[in-house]
Amino acid sequence: MKELYYDAEGDILTVNFLPTEAKKETGIEITDNIVLYFDTIDEKPLQMILISYSCLVAHTRRNPLSLNKLAKYPKRLQRIALKLIQRAPVSHFLELKASDADVYGKVKVKRIALAPKILEETTLA
């Protein structure tokens, strides 16, 4: 079960994934406007925050977002984050486009999957 919270004034979408008792939680920026929180022991996603959400959706319709922020983290965290981004439930929100072997410079967020219009029409938990 996912819970969505959209702050229209701040244009911030917060996605809370299935609640778990995190053994060790960390948050990392995967782009300038997307932060992913996860349990580093069980390697499960906990929360994702998308800042300037409607701008992200509009931007990804024209150009993919680079996962340029991953490179500043230790390799273990990079590996966990990339694995989580590529599978459900995170992949329900981010669609990746891979290019070359240079994983962190070339993997991009191709599309943000949930359009702001849906948020306006849906009552979010």
Helices and strands as residue ranges (DSSP letters): E 3-7, E 12-16, E 25-31, E 34-39, E 44-51, H 53-62, E 65-66, G 70-72, H 75-85, G 90-92, E 94-97, H 103-106, E 108-112, H 116-121
